[in-house]
Amino acid sequence: MSTASTLKDSIGRYGIWSGGLRDEDPARRSELGEAAVELEELGYGAVWLGGSSAARHAVPLLEATGTLTVGTSIQSIWQYDAETSAAAFAEVEAAHPGRFVLGLGVSHAKLAEQYRRPYAALVDYLDALDAAGVPAGRRVLAALGPKILELSGERAAGAVPYLTTAEHTAQAREILGEGPLLAPELKVVLEPDPDRARTLARETLAMYLALPNYTNSFLRLGFTEDDLADGGSDRLVDAVFAWGDENRVRDRIDTFHQAGADHVALQLVTDAQRYNLPREGWRRLADLLK
């Protein structure tokens, strides 16, 4: 069995993407552990830690649970050098064998002063991880464009695309082939009112529409500059968010699996703080996925 297949089996079809679960406040360690235990009990196979997370952010969740896989989604290659990342991976792997996944990405020029020749820099980073003994089957890449998608299949277990559509998922599967893991992130708004749902969605989408890596991806998918204006068109919002009642949201999630996703990392969008722990919403999601 390939390492990608092993990872697919361990994380299952659904996971949770969360920025709140990477909080480093010692006072919240117990709360984070309790939330992770509940996610495991609800049947989610993986937790993906948002923001530029690192191996250390996974430790409280791994310590509290027995089978849950925890991955970074993503760790910026500009924030931690490869040697540091490899050492952190080895430490977590020794304590929790087979349960941590190193998700890597090139971030954005507006967010990283060092941003230069991102594809070449990522290849060099992977070379250094190889030299340090980090298994390719235990790392995934945040891939949007075709070159890094190809790299995800060649030099990692697969891809964890962020802020994409079912159409992108189908294209990514064609590029990757059947073997590598394809685990897109999908934002969910459990709100049946269209105006309210789209308002919540646009509040989250706004920051990403200022980042060319995402807007270029949308343009490659056939969206226009008009779709990117004024917080995003209804067409764009409806493509990158699953919103509505439970049945509508389940149908939208299913379209990603039908397009070729092995696993979908669900990010619950609410009107609370972005990095909160929406545990009641996670329970509702688990119920609709049964």
Phi, psi and chi 1 to 4 in degrees:
 res  aa     phi    psi   chi1   chi2   chi3   chi4
   1 MET       -  134.5 -178.6  178.7  -67.7      -
   2 SER   -71.8  160.3   71.9      -      -      -
   3 THR   -65.6  -34.0   52.1      -      -      -
   4 ALA   -64.2  -41.0      -      -      -      -
   5 SER   -64.6  -39.0  -64.1      -      -      -
   6 THR   -61.0  -43.7  -58.3      -      -      -
   7 LEU   -65.5  -41.7 -178.8   56.3      -      -
   8 LYS   -56.8  -45.0  -70.8 -179.4 -172.8 -179.1
   9 ASP   -64.7  -37.7  -69.2  -18.8      -      -
  10 SER   -74.6  -30.2   67.1      -      -      -
  11 ILE   -98.0  -13.9   66.2  174.8      -      -
  12 GLY    67.8 -158.7      -      -      -      -
  13 ARG   -91.4  -19.8  -71.4  169.9   60.8   82.0
  14 TYR  -136.1  142.9  -52.9  105.2      -      -
  15 GLY  -142.5  176.8      -      -      -      -
  16 ILE  -116.1  130.8  -71.2  -66.1      -      -
  17 TRP  -100.2  128.0 -169.1  103.8      -      -
  18 SER  -149.8  131.6  170.3      -      -      -
  19 GLY   -83.1  -30.5      -      -      -      -
  20 GLY   -66.0  -28.0      -      -      -      -
  21 LEU   -76.5   -0.9  -75.3  168.7      -      -
  22 ARG  -105.6   18.5   71.3  175.3  179.7   91.4
  23 ASP   -62.1  131.4 -164.1  -41.4      -      -
  24 GLU   -97.4    5.2  -67.2 -169.1   75.8      -
  25 ASP   -66.9  117.7 -177.4   -8.4      -      -
  26 PRO   -56.6  -29.1  -22.7   33.1      -      -
  27 ALA   -67.7  -18.5      -      -      -      -
  28 ARG  -101.3    1.7  -63.8 -165.3   66.8 -157.4
  29 ARG   -57.8  -44.3 -167.8  178.3 -176.5   93.6
  30 SER   -64.6  -41.5  175.6      -      -      -
  31 GLU   -62.2  -42.0  179.4 -172.7    5.3      -
  32 LEU   -64.1  -42.3  -60.7 -178.1      -      -
  33 GLY   -62.3  -42.4      -      -      -      -
  34 GLU   -63.5  -40.6  -70.5  173.5    3.7      -
  35 ALA   -64.0  -41.1      -      -      -      -
  36 ALA   -64.8  -41.0      -      -      -      -
  37 VAL   -59.6  -43.4  167.8      -      -      -
  38 GLU   -65.6  -40.8 -176.8  175.1   17.2      -
  39 LEU   -60.5  -41.1  -70.5  172.9      -      -
  40 GLU   -62.1  -44.8 -175.7  175.4   59.9      -
  41 GLU   -66.4  -30.8  -68.3  172.5  -13.3      -
  42 LEU   -73.9  -11.7  -71.6  170.5      -      -
  43 GLY   103.2    3.4      -      -      -      -
  44 TYR   -71.5  137.1  -64.1  107.9      -      -
  45 GLY   -87.3  -19.5      -      -      -      -
  46 ALA  -151.6  154.3      -      -      -      -
  47 VAL  -118.6  131.8  164.4      -      -      -
  48 TRP  -111.8  119.5  -59.3   94.7      -      -
  49 LEU   -86.3  119.4  -61.0  176.4      -      -
  50 GLY   -77.8  174.2      -      -      -      -
  51 GLY    73.2 -171.1      -      -      -      -
  52 SER   -85.4   76.3 -170.9      -      -      -
  53 SER   -81.0  169.7   46.1      -      -      -
  54 ALA  -141.4  171.4      -      -      -      -
  55 ALA   -55.4  -38.1      -      -      -      -
  56 ARG   -62.9  -27.4   69.0  179.2 -177.3  -82.0
  57 HIS   -69.4  -21.4  -63.3  121.2      -      -
  58 ALA   -79.0  -21.4      -      -      -      -
  59 VAL   -59.2  -48.5  172.1      -      -      -
  60 PRO   -59.5  -34.0  -22.3   33.5      -      -
  61 LEU   -75.0  -40.1  -47.2 -175.5      -      -
  62 LEU   -67.0  -39.7  -66.7  168.6      -      -
  63 GLU   -64.8  -32.0  -71.9 -179.0  -16.7      -
  64 ALA   -83.4  -18.9      -      -      -      -
  65 THR  -117.6  171.2   55.4      -      -      -
  66 GLY  -111.8  -29.4      -      -      -      -
  67 THR  -130.3  -14.8   61.4      -      -      -
  68 LEU   -60.0  132.7 -169.6   70.7      -      -
  69 THR   -87.5  139.1  -64.3      -      -      -
  70 VAL  -124.7  129.8 -177.6      -      -      -
  71 GLY  -130.3  157.5      -      -      -      -
  72 THR   -89.0  138.7   52.4      -      -      -
  73 SER  -146.6   73.7 -178.5      -      -      -
  74 ILE  -135.9  171.9   49.7   80.2      -      -
  75 GLN   -94.7  124.0  178.9 -179.8  -59.3      -
  76 SER   -71.6  133.4  168.4      -      -      -
  77 ILE   -69.1  -16.3   64.7  169.9      -      -
  78 TRP   -85.4  -20.5  -46.1  108.0      -      -
  79 GLN   -85.2  -34.2 -171.3  167.2   -3.8      -
  80 TYR  -130.9  129.8  -55.6   94.8      -      -
  81 ASP   -72.5  164.6   62.6   41.0      -      -
  82 ALA   -63.1  -37.2      -      -      -      -
  83 GLU   -64.9  -41.3  -69.4   73.4   17.6      -
  84 THR   -63.8  -43.8  -60.1      -      -      -
  85 SER   -62.7  -41.7  -66.2      -      -      -
  86 ALA   -64.7  -41.6      -      -      -      -
  87 ALA   -64.7  -41.2      -      -      -      -
  88 ALA   -66.3  -40.6      -      -      -      -
  89 PHE   -60.0  -46.2  176.1   89.2      -      -
  90 ALA   -60.6  -39.5      -      -      -      -
  91 GLU   -65.6  -45.1 -176.5  175.7  -11.5      -
  92 VAL   -68.1  -40.2  175.1      -      -      -
  93 GLU   -61.8  -38.3  173.3   67.6   10.2      -
  94 ALA   -64.4  -36.3      -      -      -      -
  95 ALA   -84.1  -30.6      -      -      -      -
  96 HIS  -138.5   72.0  -52.3  -78.0      -      -
  97 PRO   -56.5  129.7  -22.0   32.9      -      -
  98 GLY    76.7    8.4      -      -      -      -
  99 ARG  -115.1   -2.4  -65.2  179.5   55.1 -151.2
 100 PHE  -114.0  135.7  174.7   67.7      -      -
 101 VAL  -120.0  128.6  179.0      -      -      -
 102 LEU   -90.2  104.0 -178.8   61.0      -      -
 103 GLY   -92.8  125.2      -      -      -      -
 104 LEU  -120.8  151.1  -62.2  166.9      -      -
 105 GLY  -156.5  166.5      -      -      -      -
 106 VAL   -92.2    0.8  -62.0      -      -      -
 107 SER    58.1 -140.6 -172.4      -      -      -
 108 HIS  -144.1  149.0  -55.5  -88.3      -      -
 109 ALA   -59.3  -33.9      -      -      -      -
 110 LYS   -73.3  -15.7  -70.1 -172.9  176.1 -177.1
 111 LEU  -108.4  -13.1  -57.2  179.8      -      -
 112 ALA  -134.2  114.6      -      -      -      -
 113 GLU   -62.2  -28.8  -67.5 -178.6    1.8      -
 114 GLN   -79.5   -3.9  -47.8   97.1  -53.1      -
 115 TYR   -56.3  105.9 -165.1   94.8      -      -
 116 ARG  -147.2  136.6  -59.7  -72.7 -171.8  -79.0
 117 ARG    40.6   63.7  -58.8  174.9   65.7 -120.7
 118 PRO   -59.1  -38.6   19.6  -32.7      -      -
 119 TYR   -64.8  -48.0  179.5   83.0      -      -
 120 ALA   -62.6  -38.9      -      -      -      -
 121 ALA   -64.0  -38.9      -      -      -      -
 122 LEU   -66.9  -41.0 -178.9   55.9      -      -
 123 VAL   -60.7  -45.3  170.2      -      -      -
 124 ASP   -60.8  -39.4  -70.4  -15.2      -      -
 125 TYR   -63.0  -44.3 -158.8   98.8      -      -
 126 LEU   -65.6  -36.6  -65.2  173.7      -      -
 127 ASP   -59.2  -43.4  -71.6  -16.1      -      -
 128 ALA   -67.6  -37.7      -      -      -      -
 129 LEU   -64.5  -40.0  -68.7 -178.1      -      -
 130 ASP   -58.5  -46.3  -74.2  -15.4      -      -
 131 ALA   -63.3  -30.1      -      -      -      -
 132 ALA   -87.9   -4.3      -      -      -      -
 133 GLY    91.3   15.4      -      -      -      -
 134 VAL   -79.8  118.5  177.3      -      -      -
 135 PRO   -65.1  138.1  -16.6   29.4      -      -
 136 ALA   -59.1  -32.1      -      -      -      -
 137 GLY   -73.4   -2.8      -      -      -      -
 138 ARG  -117.4   21.5  -60.1  -71.8  -57.0  -70.8
 139 ARG  -137.2  150.2   60.1 -160.8 -168.6 -152.8
 140 VAL  -135.2  158.9  -68.9      -      -      -
 141 LEU  -119.0  140.4  -55.1 -176.8      -      -
 142 ALA   -80.1   94.8      -      -      -      -
 143 ALA  -113.0  131.4      -      -      -      -
 144 LEU  -114.4  -54.1  -66.5  175.3      -      -
 145 GLY   -82.0  165.4      -      -      -      -
 146 PRO   -62.5  -34.2   17.0  -29.5      -      -
 147 LYS   -66.3  -45.3  -71.7 -177.0   64.7  176.4
 148 ILE   -76.3  -28.2  -64.0 -174.5      -      -
 149 LEU   -61.2  -44.8  -80.5  166.7      -      -
 150 GLU   -61.1  -41.7  -70.3  177.5    0.0      -
 151 LEU   -62.9  -34.5 -167.5   67.0      -      -
 152 SER   -60.9  -37.1  -58.9      -      -      -
 153 GLY   -79.6  -27.4      -      -      -      -
 154 GLU   -87.8  -33.8  -64.8  167.1   -4.9      -
 155 ARG  -123.4    6.4  -57.8  -71.0  -55.2  -83.6
 156 ALA  -149.2  178.9      -      -      -      -
 157 ALA   -73.7  -18.1      -      -      -      -
 158 GLY   155.7 -156.9      -      -      -      -
 159 ALA  -124.2  147.0      -      -      -      -
 160 VAL  -125.0   72.6  -74.0      -      -      -
 161 PRO   -63.9  144.1  -18.7   32.3      -      -
 162 TYR  -118.7  139.0 -173.8   87.8      -      -
 163 LEU    58.5   60.2 -164.4   65.8      -      -
 164 THR  -128.5 -174.6   60.5      -      -      -
 165 THR  -120.0  170.7   66.1      -      -      -
 166 ALA   -63.2  -33.2      -      -      -      -
 167 GLU   -65.0  -40.4  -70.6   73.1   21.2      -
 168 HIS   -63.1  -40.0 -179.6  -83.2      -      -
 169 THR   -59.5  -42.6  -62.1      -      -      -
 170 ALA   -63.5  -41.7      -      -      -      -
 171 GLN   -65.5  -41.2  -65.8  174.0   15.6      -
 172 ALA   -63.5  -40.9      -      -      -      -
 173 ARG   -63.1  -39.2  176.0   50.6   71.4 -161.0
 174 GLU   -63.3  -39.9 -175.6  173.1   -7.4      -
 175 ILE   -69.8  -43.6  -68.7  169.1      -      -
 176 LEU   -73.9  -30.3  -73.5  168.6      -      -
 177 GLY    81.0 -175.8      -      -      -      -
 178 GLU   -79.4  -25.4  -71.5  -57.7  -47.6      -
 179 GLY   -72.3  -54.3      -      -      -      -
 180 PRO   -65.8  153.2  -23.7   34.9      -      -
 181 LEU   -67.6  136.9  172.5   72.1      -      -
 182 LEU  -126.8  112.0  179.0   54.3      -      -
 183 ALA  -132.2   76.8      -      -      -      -
 184 PRO   -69.6  150.6   27.2  -35.3      -      -
 185 GLU   -85.3  143.5  175.1  -92.4   -6.1      -
 186 LEU  -138.8  126.5  175.2   62.0      -      -
 187 LYS   -83.5  137.3  -65.6  173.2  178.7   58.0
 188 VAL  -122.5  130.8  175.3      -      -      -
 189 VAL  -119.4  108.6 -175.8      -      -      -
 190 LEU   -84.0   74.4  -70.3  171.6      -      -
 191 GLU  -147.3  116.0  170.4   55.5   63.5      -
 192 PRO   -77.1  -22.0   25.1  -32.7      -      -
 193 ASP   -76.0  120.7  178.6   78.1      -      -
 194 PRO   -58.8  -43.8  -23.5   33.7      -      -
 195 ASP   -65.0  -45.5  -70.1  -22.8      -      -
 196 ARG   -64.8  -44.1  177.9   62.6  179.0  154.8
 197 ALA   -62.3  -45.1      -      -      -      -
 198 ARG   -70.8  -31.0  -71.1 -178.5  176.8  130.0
 199 THR   -63.8  -46.1  -65.0      -      -      -
 200 LEU   -61.9  -40.9  -76.4  171.5      -      -
 201 ALA   -62.9  -45.4      -      -      -      -
 202 ARG   -65.7  -31.7  -72.4 -171.3  174.4   97.1
 203 GLU   -62.4  -34.6  -70.6  172.8   -2.9      -
 204 THR   -80.5  -38.4  -62.9      -      -      -
 205 LEU   -69.5  -27.0 -174.8   60.0      -      -
 206 ALA   -53.5  -45.7      -      -      -      -
 207 MET   -64.8  -31.6   64.1  178.2  -70.8      -
 208 TYR   -77.3  -25.8  -59.2  111.7      -      -
 209 LEU   -73.0   -5.6  -68.1  178.6      -      -
 210 ALA   -95.3    2.5      -      -      -      -
 211 LEU  -113.8  114.6  -61.7  172.4      -      -
 212 PRO   -59.0  -30.2  -26.7   35.6      -      -
 213 ASN   -58.8  -36.8  -72.4    3.5      -      -
 214 TYR   -79.1  -45.1  -68.3  122.4      -      -
 215 THR   -65.0  -37.0   55.7      -      -      -
 216 ASN   -64.1  -37.2  -70.9  -21.0      -      -
 217 SER   -63.1  -43.4  176.1      -      -      -
 218 PHE   -62.0  -41.4  -67.0  144.1      -      -
 219 LEU   -64.7  -37.8  -65.8  172.2      -      -
 220 ARG   -63.5  -28.5  -75.4 -165.4  -59.9  -92.1
 221 LEU   -83.0   -1.2  -71.8  165.8      -      -
 222 GLY   103.2    1.2      -      -      -      -
 223 PHE   -75.1  160.6  -66.4   99.1      -      -
 224 THR  -112.4  171.1   67.3      -      -      -
 225 GLU   -58.6  -33.3  -65.7  -70.7   -8.8      -
 226 ASP   -63.5  -35.4  -72.1  -18.6      -      -
 227 ASP   -66.0  -25.6  -73.4  -51.3      -      -
 228 LEU   -89.2   -9.7  -52.9 -178.8      -      -
 229 ALA   -85.0  157.2      -      -      -      -
 230 ASP    55.7   41.6  -58.1  -40.5      -      -
 231 GLY    84.8   -0.2      -      -      -      -
 232 GLY   103.0  134.3      -      -      -      -
 233 SER   -69.6  162.8   66.5      -      -      -
 234 ASP   -57.0  -38.8  -74.5   -4.9      -      -
 235 ARG   -58.7  -44.6  175.3  179.7  172.4 -128.5
 236 LEU   -68.7  -47.7  178.2   61.9      -      -
 237 VAL   -57.4  -44.6  167.5      -      -      -
 238 ASP   -68.6  -22.6  -66.5   -7.7      -      -
 239 ALA   -82.7  -31.7      -      -      -      -
 240 VAL  -107.1   -1.8  -62.5      -      -      -
 241 PHE  -124.6  143.6  -72.5   79.6      -      -
 242 ALA   -99.4  107.6      -      -      -      -
 243 TRP  -127.0  157.6   63.4  -97.2      -      -
 244 GLY   128.2 -163.0      -      -      -      -
 245 ASP   -77.9  180.0   61.6   18.7      -      -
 246 GLU   -58.3  -41.3  -85.5   78.0   -5.4      -
 247 ASN   -66.6  -42.9  -70.8  -26.7      -      -
 248 ARG   -65.4  -42.9  179.0 -174.1  170.3  101.9
 249 VAL   -63.1  -43.8  166.9      -      -      -
 250 ARG   -59.8  -42.0  174.8   59.2 -169.8  -97.8
 251 ASP   -62.5  -40.2  -72.8  -14.5      -      -
 252 ARG   -67.3  -41.0  -70.8  -72.8  -65.4  125.1
 253 ILE   -61.9  -41.7  -64.2  169.6      -      -
 254 ASP   -60.9  -32.6  -74.3  -13.0      -      -
 255 THR   -63.2  -30.4   63.7      -      -      -
 256 PHE   -70.7  -40.2  -79.2   74.8      -      -
 257 HIS   -65.9  -41.4  -78.4  -66.4      -      -
 258 GLN   -63.8  -28.5  -67.5  159.5    3.7      -
 259 ALA   -79.7   -9.7      -      -      -      -
 260 GLY   125.3    1.7      -      -      -      -
 261 ALA   -69.8  138.2      -      -      -      -
 262 ASP   -83.9  -32.1  -59.4  -63.3      -      -
 263 HIS  -150.1  140.3  173.5   94.7      -      -
 264 VAL  -120.3  125.9 -177.9      -      -      -
 265 ALA   -92.9  110.2      -      -      -      -
 266 LEU   -92.7  122.9  -58.5  167.4      -      -
 267 GLN  -108.3  113.2  178.9 -179.7  179.1      -
 268 LEU   -80.0  124.3 -167.4   62.2      -      -
 269 VAL  -102.8  124.1  175.5      -      -      -
 270 THR  -130.3  178.5   70.8      -      -      -
 271 ASP   -89.3    6.2   56.7    2.4      -      -
 272 ALA   -86.0 -176.9      -      -      -      -
 273 GLN   -58.2  145.9  -68.5 -176.9   -4.8      -
 274 ARG   -59.7  -34.9 -176.8  164.7  179.0 -114.6
 275 TYR  -106.0   37.1  -69.9  124.2      -      -
 276 ASN   -84.7 -176.7   67.7  -19.4      -      -
 277 LEU  -117.5   92.2  -59.3  179.2      -      -
 278 PRO   -80.4   68.8   31.2  -35.0      -      -
 279 ARG   -65.9  -35.9  -66.4  175.0   64.9  173.7
 280 GLU   -64.2  -39.9  178.3   55.6   35.8      -
 281 GLY   -63.8  -39.1      -      -      -      -
 282 TRP   -62.8  -35.5  -68.7  -21.0      -      -
 283 ARG   -66.4  -43.0  -64.6  173.0 -165.2  131.1
 284 ARG   -62.1  -41.8  -71.9  179.5   62.2 -170.1
 285 LEU   -61.8  -44.5  -87.7  177.5      -      -
 286 ALA   -60.3  -39.0      -      -      -      -
 287 ASP   -64.9  -41.7  -75.4  -18.4      -      -
 288 LEU   -74.6  -17.1   71.1   85.6      -      -
 289 LEU   -87.4   -5.5  -65.6  171.6      -      -
 290 LYS   -70.7      -  -69.0  177.5  179.9  176.7
